Amino acid sequence: MRESGILLPIFSLPSKYGIGCFSKEAYRFIDFLKKAELHYWQVLPMGQTGYGDSPYQSFSAFAGNPYFIDLETLIHHGLLTEEECDAVDFGSKQNDIDYEKLYYGRYMLLQRAYERSSHKEEGKYHKFLKNNKEWLEDYALYRAIKTYFNEKPWVEWEEDIRTRKKSAIKKYKEMLKKEIDIVRFQQYIFWRQWKKLKKYANKRGVRIIGDIPIYVAFDSVDSWAHQELFQLDKNGYPTRVAGCPPDAFSEKGQLWGNPLYRWEKHKETGYQWWLARIRQCFQLYDVVRIDHFRGFDEYYSIPYGDKTAEFGTWEKGPGYSLFKTIKKKLGKVDIIAEDLGFLTDSVFELVEKTGFPGMKILEFAFDSREDSDYLPHNYEKNCVVYTGTHDNEPIQSFVSSIQKEDLSFALKYMNVREDGNFRNIHWNFIRLALSSTANLVIIPMQDYLGLGAESRINTPSTLGQNWRWRMGKEMLSPELAKKIRKWNSIYRRNLLE
């Protein structure tokens, strides 16, 4: 089956109060996908973000981001007033997210909604608590304690609670009872709103592709509540951390700083934590893309405290053992393997053994010096093709930044006249992706819109201006939906079996 979809993070949706969320604009976007006869909507990780605002550095591998709760729905249910929401300063730019203002304004409103809510009288609320107890109780406690300690990372908390002594757990549960309940309420509302939105999408033939990082953040409930599963010392500090070695794009490599897994411990438990995580993902999404898939074969291990990633070593990951267990316990699951970067034969073997489709990025294809696996004539059907991802430039800025000879090669490959007018060049790249043999094509919304560098989602290894772009309300036009539908029809990607 030949299909296609759009990559657009939740936070990039237009909405009234500072950030994209599960609002009426999200439903309109699904309607747009249906009009364009697209079958997939890919979102980035939906976990609660912290310092740096990256969805790949979340406080929990299981919890949802309260920022995505739609305030207008809370107004409709009488938990907030329009005047209260309008009085909060969320920033003045329609196409930008001001995370500092969001932090101070959003949580204040959500607490007010909690105080007016009768959720404790709802059977659905108690069912939610029961069904999610495995992760929710630790998470609610962690968030409440973190707030109590002025947002300090858990490794800097007092020794008794940092090491999870039973007496300390009991003490903080009693002392922070209300704060814990507020977190439970936020997760319940997040879950309820998201499930309603997802159901709306599925009924209209749109499947949701979720995105999960391979690693968890150092300052997360996962590393605090399951210290034995990570490479941490007796004080809770990492001994080794994650990253990528030096390459042509990064002279000193990439130092991510995430704690690494103790894979032997995971294996001893029958991969219980990973099974719970994947099971949770398929409660939220229809398909799951796992970031940095090569780390399951071999992972790059950097000594904690190093300032760069230059002196790390490659270590053996769990390999097929993990995915064999997932298949045995959870059955067939729809997973996309993010198999980008420098890949060894053993990584290719692992991806092939799982049967998961890998990824092809057109922006990686056009190196005039050599043939590339990312050029469409080298594709197999079992892959997912992107013009670019959240880490890449939009096509319009990409063509202006690459080497002249590489651009010349790309134009020849696409049979585009080299006249210097690249106003519509994004459509040539989109058509190249759609015409490929790949079973699935996902195009970032910015490329369908023909936007430039101002709409880039993330520039790796930088801080400050990432994860901020938002789409304007006027951008989803009927004309664009019609044009997308036309090109998907030409390449037979709009037909369902």
N, C-alpha and C positions, 0 to 999 in steps of 0.2 A: 504494500500500500504506500502510495506517495502522498505525503502530507506536508503542511507547513504551519508556522505560527509566528508569534511576535515575542521578543524579549523586552519586558518593561517592568522595572521594580515597582512594588506597591508605592514606595515613597515618591516616585516620579509622577504619579497620577496627579491631575489637578484636583484641588478640593479647597474648601473655604478657610480652614484653620491651620495653615502653616506647613502641612505635609500631606502627601497622598495617603489615603486610608480606605477603609471599607465603606466608602460613601456612595452617593448616587452616581458620581463620576466613574466609579469602578464598574457599576452596572452598565453605564453607557459604553464603557470600553468593551465590555463583553458583547454588547449589542453591535458595536463596530466590528468586532472579530467575526460575528455571525454574518453581517452584511458583506464582509470581505471574503466570506467562506473559508476562514482559517480555523484550524482545529486545535491549536495549542496556544496557551499563554504561559510563558516562562517568567517566573518571579525570582528574585534573589532570596537569600535566607531571610526569614521573618522573625528571627530572634531579637531579644532586647539588646540594644546597642549601648556601649559605654564610651570610654575615651577614644577619640578618633572617629567615632560615629560609624565604624565599619560593621556591616552585617556579618562579616567573617570573624569578628571578635565579639561574640555575644556572651552575656552573663549566664546563658543556659543553652544546652543543645536541644532542649525540649520545649521551653516556654516561648510564648509569642510576644511581640513587641507592642506594649500598650499604646505607643504613638499611633498605631494603625486603627485603634478604636474610633469609630465615627461619632463625633460629638453631636452631629445633627440628629442621629438616631436616638441618642440620649436625651436630646431636647424633645423629640417626638414622644418619648416615653415619660416625660415629666421629671427626669432626673437632673436636668439642667435647664436654664432659660437661655434664649437667644441673646438677651442683654448681657448675661454673665460671660458667654463665650465671645461676644463681640468686644467686650471690654478688655480682653487679654491681648497684649501685643505679641503677635506671632511673626512679625517681620512684614515688610511692605512689598517685597519682590515676589511677583507671581511665579517666576521660574526658578526660585532659589529657596533653600531650607535654612533657617537660622536655628541651629540645634540648641544653642544656649537659651534663647527665648522659649523654644519648644519645651525644654526641660523644666523651666520654672513655671510656665503657664499650663502645660498639659496635665501634669500630676496634681496640681492644685484643683483643677476642674474634675479630674477623675475621683479625687478624694471627696469632693462635694457630692458627686453622683453616688458614691458609695454610701454616704451618710443618709441619703434620701431613698435608697433602694430597699426593696422588700425581697431581695434575692434569697434570703435565708428561708423564706416561706415557700420557695419554688422547689418542686421535686426534681426538676432538671438540674438545679444547682447541686443538690446533694448527690445526684447520680454522677455529675461531672467530677466532684471531689472524690468519689469512690473509684471511678474509672481511671483517674489520673494521679492517684495517691502515690504511686511508685516514684514519681519525680516532683510532684507539686508541693508536697510537704517540706522537702528539703529546700526547694526553690523559694517558697514563701518565707521560710525562716531565714535563709541566706540574705534575701533582699531586705528583710526587716532589720537584721543585724547590721548589714552594710550601711543602711541609712542611719542607724543608731551610732555607728562609728564614723559618721561624716564622710561616707563613701570611700573609706580606706579599703584597699584590697584585703582579702581575708587573711593573707599571710602576715599582716600587721595588726590583726586583732589581738585581744588578750589571750594568753597562752591556753587557758582552759577551753575556750570556745574554738580557738584556732585548731586545736587538736581533738575537738569534738568529744570532750569528756561528758558522760551521761548527765552528771549533775549540772553542767553548764548548759547543755541542750534543754534540760527541764527548766532551768532558771530563765533563759531567754524566751522560751515559749510562753511562759507565764507573764513575764514582764512586757513582752511585745505582742500580746494577744491581738489587739486591734490592728496594729501594723501588718501582722501576718494575714489577718482576714482581708485587709484592703488588697493585698497582692493576690489572694485567691479570687477576690471579686474581679480584679482587672483581667486575670486569665480566663475567667468564666465568660466575661463580656467579649473578650477577644475571640474566644473559641466559638461563641454563639454567632457573632457577626460574620466570622470567616466561613463557618460551615454553611450559613445561609447564602453567602456570595458564591461559594464553590458549587453549591447545589444549583444555583441559577446558571452558572457557566456550564455545568455538565448537562443540564436539560436543553441547552442550546448547542450541544455538540462540541463544546470547548473543554479540553482537558488541561489541567494545571500541572506544569512542570515546576517542581520545587528544587531548591538548590541547597546543599549542605556542605559545610567545610569538613575536610577530613579531621582537622584538629579542633580542640576547644580552646577558649581563652584561658590564660593563666589565672586571671581573676574571674573565676566562674564558679557556680555552684557545683559543677561537675568535678573540677579538680579539688574543691574543698570537701565535698561529700564522699568522694571515692579516691582518696589520696593514694591508696594502694595500687590503683590502676595506672598511675602516672610515674614518670621518672622524677620523683621528688625526694629531697633529703628529709631528715627527721623533724626539721623546722618548717617544712612545707615549701621550701624553695626548690626550683628545678635544678637538676644536675646537668641535664642536656636539654636543648631547645631546638625547635624546628626552623627550617629555612631552605634556601636554595643555594647551590654553589655558584661561584663566579662564572659568567658566560659572556657572550658577545654583547648582551644587553645590560649587564651589570658587572662592572669590573671587580667589585668586592662581594658579589653575591647578594642575596636577600636574607636579612635576619628578621624572621617573623616573631620569634620569641615564645611561641606556644609550647607548653610542656609536651613532651613526647610520651607515647604509651609504653607501659610495660606489657608488651604483647604476650609474654609467657603467662602473666596473671590473667589476662583476658581469656586466653585459651583454657586455663585451669577452670574458669567459671563457665565454660561452654559459650563464651562470648555473650554472656547475659546482658551486659550494658549495651553492646552494639545491637543486639536483637531488639532490646527495648527502644533504642533510638530509631532504628529502621522501621519498626512497627509504628512508632509515633509519626514518622514522616508520611507513611501511607495512610494515616488518619487525616493528614493535612493535604496531601497532594495525590495526583494520579500517577505521576512519573517523578523520579528523583534523580537529579544530576549530582554526583559525588565529586567534589572539587579535589584536585591533586591526587588522582587515582593511582599514580605511579608509586605513591607512598605506601601502598599496601604490599607492593613487591619489595622495594627498598626505600628507606627513608633517610634523609640527610640529617645528621645529628651534630649539633654545634655545642661546644662547651658553654655552659651558662656563665655569663659575665663577659664573653667576647663582644667586642664592639662591632665586628663585621662577621660575615659568614665564610671567611676565607679558609678557616682551619677546621672545618667539619669533616666528618667521615660518613660514608654510606654504610647503613646497617640493614640487616634482613628484616622485612616485615612479615605479616602473617600469611601472605600469599593466598592461594586458593582456599586454604582451610577455613577462613572467615566466610567466604561466599558459599562454600559448600554447606556450612552450618545454617546460613541465612536461607538458602534454598530448601534445606531439609525442614526447618522449623516454620518458615513463613510461606513456602511455596514459591511459584514463579513471581518475581517482582520486576517491574519496569524501571530499570536503572540505566542512566547514561554515564559513561565513564569519561571524566575529563582527563584525557591522556595526552595533554599538550606538553611541550618542552622536550628536553633531551631524553629519548627513550631507548632503553636497551632491549635486547632480544627477549629477556625474561619478562619485561613489562608487556611487550606485544603478546607473548605466550599467555600471560595472565588474562589480558583483556579478551583474547580469543577463547580461552577456556571458559570464562564466565558467559560468553555469548553477548555481553553488553555492547551496544554501539559506542564507538569512540567519537571524537570530535574533529572536525576539519574547519580551519579558519582561513578564509580567503585572503585576509590581510597578510598572512604568513606565506602565501603562495608565490609572490612575485619577486623572486631573487633571480635576476637576469644571468647570474653566474652558473646556476645549476638547476637540474630538475628537482621538483619538490613534491613530497607526499601530499601537500596541500593543494596542488593543482588538480582541478576537477577530472582530468583524463586519467588520474591515478586512483580515483575513489572506488571503493566497494560500496554495495548498496547499504550494508549495515553500518551506517554512520549518520551523524547529525552535522549538518553544514551551517556555519554562521558566516556572515560577512565580517563580523567582529563580535567580541563579547563586551561585558561591562569594563574590562581592563584595557580595551583597545580604543583608539581614536575612532570617531564616526568617519565613514568613508570620505565625506567631503573634505575633512581636514587631513585624512590619511594621504590622499592623492597629492596634496600640496607639501607634504613633509618627507616623502620617500625620495630616494636617489633618482636622478633624471633617467638613467638607463633602466632602472626597475620600472618606472612609470611607463617608459616607452615599450618595454616588454609586455606590461599589463594591457596597454592599449592595443598592441598587435594581437595578443592572445584573445581579446574580446572583439577584435575587428572594429575598433573605434578610431575614427580619423583624428590625427594628432594636430588639432587646430588651436589648442590652448584654451578652449571653452569647455570647462568641466562643470557647468551649472547643473547638468542632469546626469553626471557620471555615476551617481549612486544607483541609478536604475540599471546601468550596465552590469554593475557588480551583483545587484539583486537578481537580475535575469540569469547571470552566470550560475549563481547558487541554485536557483529554481530549476534550471535546465539540467543540472547534474543528476547522476544516477542515485544519489543518496535518498534513503527512504524518508528522511525528515530534514526540513530546512527551517531554521529559526533566524529571523531578521530583527535586529534591534530597532525599536521604534524610531530612534533618531535617524537611522538610515532610510527608512520609508519616508520620513519627513524631509530628508535632504539637509539636515542640520550640520553645523560645523563644530569646532572645538569647544564652543561655549556649552555644548550639551554633553560633553564627556562625563561619564559616571565616575570613573576612578583612574588615577595615574599611579600605578604601583610604586611603592617605596617613597611616597610623599604624604604629607599631612596638611589638613587645613581647608582644602577646597574640594574634597571628594564626597561622594554620596549626597550631593546637593541639588542636582538638576531636576526640575519639574517641567512637565509638559503643559503648554497653554491650553485652555479650554477650547479655543477656536481651532486647534490643530486637527481634530478628528472630523474631517469634512466628508460628506457623502461622495464627493469626487474622488478623494483618496481611496475610500473603501471600494469604489467601482474600479479604479485602476489596479488595485491589488488583486481584486477578484479576476480581472481580465488576465493578468499575467499568471496567476495560479491556474486558471482554466487552460491557458495555452499549454502549460507544462503538466497538465493533468494532476494537479495537487489539491483540487477542491472536490474530489469525488470520494465518497465513503463507500466501502464495500458492503 
